[in-house]
Amino acid sequence: MLEVMKRLAILSSFVLMGAMASMAQWGNTPNDFVYVFPEQSLYESRVMMTSTGNTWVFFSYPEDGCTKYGLQLVDSLGNLVFGEKPLVVSDYPTRTYNVVNEFLTVDSEGNAIVVAHDCRYSTPEAQQLSYTAYKISQTGEFLWGEEGVALYGEDATDFSACMSTVEIADKSIVFAWQQNDLETNTVAIRLQRISAEGEVLWNPDEVCIKAAKTDFTYPYLVDGGNNQVLLVYAKGSAKDLYVRKIDFDGASVWSEDTQIYRSGWGNVPLQSVLDVQPSGDNGVIVSWYDDRYYTNVESVFMTYVKTNGEIGFAAGVDGQKLSYAGWRSFRPKCKYDPTSDAFYAIWEESSSSQSWNRIVAQKLNKDGELLWGETGLELRPLQQVRYGYQSVQMGRPGEMAFFYMENQGGTYADNVTTIATVVNVNDTTLRRECNITEGVDSPKQNMRSTYMYNDSYWVIAWSHGNQAKSRVVLQRLNNDLTVGVPNADDAVEGVRAENATFMALATLVDGEAMFATNFATATQATLAVYDINGALVATPFDGVLAAGKQYIEWNANVPAGIYLATLTTANGVETVKVLVK
């Protein structure tokens, strides 16, 4: 039944896409945004951008008496590619929706790698859980099959959590998660590698970390280069932090794992404490907060582990403290910027009662030196408001973008403003700031940001609504800190090629497109038209173009949307964009 539903969903999505794509869906004012699933309350969601500027949204939601996993693709103009209803990935029974998982990643070709956590391999009485991975193209095709790939065979367990995924150089995907282990009666970390074609390559009973009387938890993966991965994990009841490097065959690369913290967490679950990111040189950076001396004053820290396993910061084990202001500090997020070859972090600071709060950022070099002073860079002054859901992304060259939510008070998540502060990394007095949303009555929380596409825009996502009915919404934030796209004409006109040898006579077309060429001499030429996902849809001309101005007609009998017209000659390749109504 699910297989039929999926095929119907894919078919109907392209019918709906043709009806919807003729006008931009992004709003151009705060609080005018795209509802990913307009009529449905959602659970947890994940958001990631593709290399072509589209945005994947993966989420779970209640429907027909069960929890379903859905997938939506939002294009650069804000259109819902799969229509008003998402693509249903899985509707098998689940014991619960589990938010302690990173269920979505995007591979180098723009495909969504998603993981369903359900009871498909369990009896109804046992309700044991297992993971199943899917690879789904931007056209909605299930590239690893309608039923996906089981990461641990058809075995299920009463406990599994903390899924993490990463793509490596050969385009295979590595998965890591924690799971009860019957042999040791502890929690183990298991790993699986799936080829680009969907072939199971590792045995998670062999590629795993486990030991008697010791739990291994909270795995995080980053690409380690050379078809290797770096695994950050916690060991034992104290949750000491380690990093292991794993090769193409699942074996450890270093003679011993690198310890990066010796504990002091209290009872805080680590998924709300840690942030793990690539370091830009096949290493890893980890940021966190802790109260290691039990003084009720938490501090934020960062560590950098090189690709050879050495700790890069002079502070060594236990990390570099990011601020010495003396305030309680929480929830740092970190990022490496290749332009300035530096690490950046953002976090929130509070008074002892947490009634006064501010937002702070820091810049570090690869030796761990604090480049924005011992107290960091204040992005938002100390005031009686609440902050949260901060993140940091690269901006235009020489800038970093910091995102966060500001709650002026009131009931749960009401009166919330989503803010972006863009800082010149070499002269912090040069700042730009905007409100992505205004503080209105409808509650907002769980803000996430994507990386900046093509130095052009970020996509910001958050949950909109109260705890009883929460919906995921998206907004496009441009590099000039305006929101949305004014209209579809401007979106195409702003990027179309204007040159003497090849152009589109109109970039907004209805059924018929006309192109003009103007070469000094006759030339061999091919005009090909591709859709926004790179699929060839037409070849209007393939032959010799006469000298002087010539015209080529394309019968644009295709679904509405953006298309790329590419003219290839001995002079090179020229491309223009057209928007078909």
N, C-alpha and C positions, 0 to 999 in steps of 0.2 A: 504493500500500500504506500509506504513512504517513497519507494522508488518511482511510482507513478506520480505522486504528488510533486516530487522534485522535478520531474521532466515537464509537468504542467507548469510549475513555477518558472522554470527557465523559459519555456515558450511564451508564457504570458508576460514575463518581464520585458522581453524585447518588443512586444506589442505596446506595452505601457510606455516603454522608453521612447518609442516613436512619437507617442502622443504628448510626452512630457518635456522632451529635450529641446523644444523650440523656444523655450524661454528660461532664463536663469532663475534658480530657486533661492539663491542667497538674497537676504535682505541687505539694504545698504544703510541701516540705522541700528543702534543698539536695541536689543530685545526683538529684533526681526530676523529670525534665523530658520534653519531647516530642521524639522522634526524627522528623525530617522524612521520612526515607526509611529505615525501620528495618533493612532487610536488604541495603543496598547501600552499597558504598564510593563516596565522592564525590570529585570534584576541587574546583575553586574554586566558591564560592557568593557570592551577593549577597542582602541582606535589606533590605526597606523596608516601612513601615507605610502603610496607606491612611487616608483621612480618616474611615473608619467603624470603625477599631480592629482591622481584620484585618491580617495580615502576609504579604506575598509573599516567597517564597524561590525564587530562580532559581539553577540549578547545572548543572554538566556531570558526567557519570558514564559509566563504561565498561559496555557491555552489548552482547551479540550481536556482539562483535568490532569495535565502533566506539564513538566517543564521542558520547553523546546529550546534548541540552539538555533539561532537565526544569524544570517549574514546579509549585510547590505553594502553596496558600493555607491559612493557619492562622487560624482565627477567634479571637474574644476569649476563648473558653473553652478554647482549645488543641486544637480539633478539626481534623483534616486534611480540608479541604473536598473535595479531589479523591480521597480515599481513600488506602489504603496505598501505591499506586503513583502517581507524579506524572503530570501532564499532559505528554505528550511534545511538545515544540515542534519539534525537528528531529533527524533521525537520518542526515543526509547525511554522507559521509566527511569527516573532518577530518585535517589534517596533524599537529596537536597540539592539546591544550587550552591556550588562551592566557589567562593570568591578568592580563595587563596591559591589561585592558579593564573599563569599567564597563558591564556587560551589562544592568542593570536600572534602570529608573526607574518611578515611579508617577505617573500624571497626576491632575489635579484631580478626576476622576470615579472614582478608585480603580482604573482599569484598569492592568494591567502593560504597560509598553513594554519589550520584551526584544529583544536582538540576538543572532543566531546568526552564528558565524564559521566558515565551512566551505568545502568545495571543490566545491560544487554546480555552479558554472559553469566548472569546469576539467576537463581530461582527467585520467584516472587517473595518467598518466605525469608530467604537469606538477605536479599537486597544488598549484595556486595557490589563494589564499584570496580570499574576498569576504564582505561583510556583508549580512545580510538582517534587516529589522526586522519585529516582530510587535506587534500591539495585542490584548491578551487581557482579556476582562471577568472579573469575579469569579464568573461562572457558567461560565467555561471557553469562552466563544465567541471564535473567532478573528475579530476585527472588521476586520482588514485582509486577510482571506482565509487559507485553509489554508497557502499557500506564502509569506505575508508580502510585504514590499515590498523589492526590491533597492535598496540605497542608492547603488550606482554602476553601475546597469544590470546587464548580464550580463557585465561585465568582471571579471576576476580578476587578482591580482598575486602575486608571490612573497613580498611582505612587506606587512603592514598590522597596526596595533596601536593601543593607547591610545584605544579608543572612549570618547566622552563624550556624554551626552544631557541635554537639558533641555526642559521645556515652557514655552511663552510664552503671552501673554495670550489669543490667539485659539484656544488649545488645540491648535495645531500643535506638532510636536516637532522640535527642531533637533539634528542629529548632527554630531560632529566626530571625525576620526581622522587618524592619520598613515599615509602610504602611499608606496611607491616611485613616482617620477615619471620616465617614460621620456624626456620632452622635455628635462628639465634634468639627468637622471642623478643626482638627489638625492632626499631625502625631503621630501615636501610634506604640508601639512595640508589636507584637503578637508572641506567642509561640505555637508550636505544638510538640507532642511526638508521634512517630510511633514505634510500637513494632517490634521485630526482624522478625516477620512474615508478617509485612506490615499492621497491624491494626491501625487505627486512634484512639488515646487514649485521646486527649485533644480537647477542644473547644476553638479556638483562640480568640473568642469574649469574653470568660471568663478568659482565661489565657493570660492576656495582661497588658500593662502599658499605661494608657491614662488619660487625664484630660482636662477640658475646658481651653482654652487659653494657653496651654502648649504643646510644642512638645517634644516627646521622640524619640531619634535617636541613631544611631551607636551602635547596640547591638553586644556584643561579648560573647560567651559562653565558659566555661571550666568545666570539670568534678569536682564536689564538693564532691565526695565520697558518699557512702551510698545511691545511687540512687538519688542524688540531683545534681543540677547544680548551678554554679555561673554566674550571668548575669552582665556584665559591660555595662553601657549605659550612654548617655549624656542627660541632662534635660534642657529644656528651650532654649531661644535664646542665652544665654551666654554659653550653653553647659557645665554646671557643670557636673563632673563625679561622678557616684555612682556605688555601687555594691549591688546586691540583691541575696539572696540565695533562691532557689525554690525547693520544695520537689517533691516527686514522683507523687503527684496529681496536681501539678501546683500551690500550695499555697506558700506564702512567709514564710520563716522559722524564720528570725529575726524580732524583733518587729519594727524595722525601717531599711531602707537601709543605708549603710555606704557611706558617702561622702568622696571622695578621692582627689578632686580638685575643686577649686572655680572659675575657668575660667581665661581667658587672652589669648585666642587663636588668636585673630584677624580674618582674613577671610580665614584661612587655613582649608581645609576640613579634618575632623578628620581621615578619612581612610588613609591619607598619614602621619599622626602624631602618632597614637597610635600603640602599640604592646602589645598584651595580651597573657599571657602564664600561665600554671599551676605552682604552687609553690612547688609541690612535697609532700605537706602535706594536700591536699584537700583545699588549699587556692588559691590565684591568685596573680600574679605580673603584673603590668602595667607600661610600660615605654612610654615616650612621650617627645616632646620638646615644649617650649612656650616662648613667650616674654611678661611675665605677667606685667612687668613694662614699656612696650612700649619704650624701649631704643634702638631698632634695634639690640640688641644682644640677640639672642635666647640661651637658656640653656636646657640641657637634664635632665630629672627627672625619678625616679622610685618610685613606692609604692608597699607595700606588705600587702595584707589583709588576715588575718588568717581565718581558717574555721569557727570560731565563730563570725566573723564580725569585730574583732578588727584590727586596723592598727598596723602592727608589727614594723615599723621603728620609731625611736625616733623623726624623723622630723614631724610625724603626718600628718594631712591634708595638701595637696599641694605637698607632695612627697619629697624624698631625692635627692638633686642636686648631679649629678654624677661627675662633673668636675668644678674646680674653675680656669681654665687656662685663662678665659676671652675671648676666641674665640667664634664666632658664632657657635652653635652646632645644628645638625639636625639628624632626622630619626634614633633614637636608636632602636635596636632589643635586646631582652632579652631572657635568658634561665636559668633554674635551673639545677644544676648538683648534683645528689644525692651522688656521690663519695666524693666530698668536702663539701657537704651541704651548698652551697653558690649560689648566683645569679651572673650572668655575663651579660654584655651589650657591644654592639659595636655601634659606631656612627661616623659621619664625622664632622670635625671642619673646619671653614673657617675664613679668614680675613674679614674685614668689606666689602670689594668689592667682596669677594668670588673668588678672583683670586689665592690666596694661600690656600691650603687645606691639611689636614692630616686625618688619621684614628686612632681612639682612642678606648681603651677597659677599662672596669672597673670590679672589683670583689667586692661584698658586702656580708657581713654576714647577718643573719636574724634580726639583730638589726639595719641594715642600715649603718654600719660602712664601710667606703671606704678603702678596703684592698690593693688597688694598688695606694695609694696616692691621694692627692687632685686634681691632674691634670690628673690622669688616666695613663694607659699604652699606650705609643705611638707604634702603629703597623706599621704605615707608616709615614715618616717624612713630615713636612710641605714643600710643593713644588708646583710649578705652573702646577698642573694637576687637573683633576676633579675625584671625587670618587662617588660611589653610589651602590645601591642594596646590602647593607651589610646584613649579617646574622650570627648567631652563633649557633653551634651545639656541643654536647658532642663528645669527641674523645675517645681515649683509656683511661683507668683509669689514673687519674692525669693530663689529658690534655683537653684543650678546643680548638675547631677549629673555626676560624673566616674567613668568606668569603666576598669578595668585588670585585668590578670592578674598574679599573683604566683607565681613558681616557686621553691619552696624547695630545688630541686636534684634530683639523681638523673638518670635517663636522660632521653632526649628528651621534653620536655613533660610529664613525670610530676610528681606532687605539686603540681599547679597549683590555686590558688584564684582564683576570679573575684570581684572586689570592687567595690562601689559606695560612693563617698563623696559625700554631699550636703552642700553648703556654703551657708550664708546669705551672700548676696553683700555685705550691708552690715555684718555682724558675723560674721567668720570663726571666732570661738570657738564659734559655734553650728553644730555639725556632727552629721550622722547617718551611720552606716556599717553595712554588712552584707556578709556573704559570700553571694554568689548561688550559688556552688558551694563545696564543701570540697575540700581537697587529698587526692585519693584516687589509687589506682594507675593508673586509666585516664587516658591523656594528653589534654590539652586545648590548643588553640591557635586562632588566627584569630578572636578575639572581636570581635563587632560589636554596636552598639546602635542602636535606633530612637529617634525622638523620642517624647516622652511624649504619650500619647493622652488628650485631654480632662481634663488634670490628674489622671489616674487611674493609668496604668501605662506602663512601657516594656517592650519585648521585647528580650531579650539572646540572641544566637546565637553559637555557636562550633563548631569542629570537634572531635569527640570520637572518640578512638582514635589509633592509631599511624599512621605514614606508609604502612604497607601497607594498612590498612583504616580510613579516616576517615569519620565520618558527621556530618552537620549536626544539631545539637540546638538547641532553643529553650527559653527560660524566661521567664515573665512576672514582672516585678518591680513591685509595687504602690507607690504613692506613700508608704505608711507603711513601706516597705522589707521587707514580707513578700513571699514568693514564691508564685506560683500562685493558684488560686481554690479555696477549701476544698471547695465542692461546687456543683453547678449551681443548686440551690435558692437558696443564698445569693447567687449571681451575679445572679439575676433579682430576688429580693426586695430586694436592696440598691438597685436603681435603679427599681423600679416606682413608678408614681404612686399616692399615697394621698390621695384627696380626696373630698369629699362628693358630687360630682356624677357622677363616673365612676370605676369601678374594676373590676379583674378579681377575681372571687371566689376564684380560685386562679391562681397564676402558673406552676405545674407541672401540665400537663394531659395527658390520655391519651385522644385521640379526640374529646373534647367540651370546649369552653371556655364559660364563662358570665361575662357582664359585667353590672354593675349601674349604673343611672343614677338620679339623684335631683334633679330640677329643680322649682323652685317653681311654674312654669307650663308648659303644653304648649309644645313647641319643635320646629322642623324640625331634623332631625339625620341625619347619615350616619356609619355605622361602617364603616371600611375596614381591612383587615388586609394588612400588607406583610411580605415576608421581610426578612432582615437586609441584603440588597443593595438594598432599596427597591422591589422589584417587587410590584405589586398581586396578591394571591392570592385575596382574597374580599371581598365587600361584604355582610356579614350583615344590615345594616339600612340603609334609605334611606327616610325618611318622617317622620311626626310622632310624637314621643315624648310620651306622656301625662305629666301632672304626678305628682309623688311617685316612689316607688321603682319602677323598671321593670327587667326582665331581658331580656337579648339573648343568644341561644344561637348559638354558632358550631360547626359540625361540622368539627372540625380534622382533616380527612382529607388531611393534607399530610406531607411528609417531616419527620422530627425536626429540631428546631433552634429558634432564637429568632425570634419574630415580633413585630411592632409593631402594636398595635391602636389606631387613631386615630379619635376621635370629633370630628366637626366640627359645631358649632352656631353660632347667632348670638352666643353668649358667647365663642367662640374655639375653639381646637383643644387637645384633651387626648390624651395617649398613654400607654399602659401596655405593658409587655413581658410576653410569656408564653413559656414554654419547653415545646414539644411533645415528648413522649417518643417 
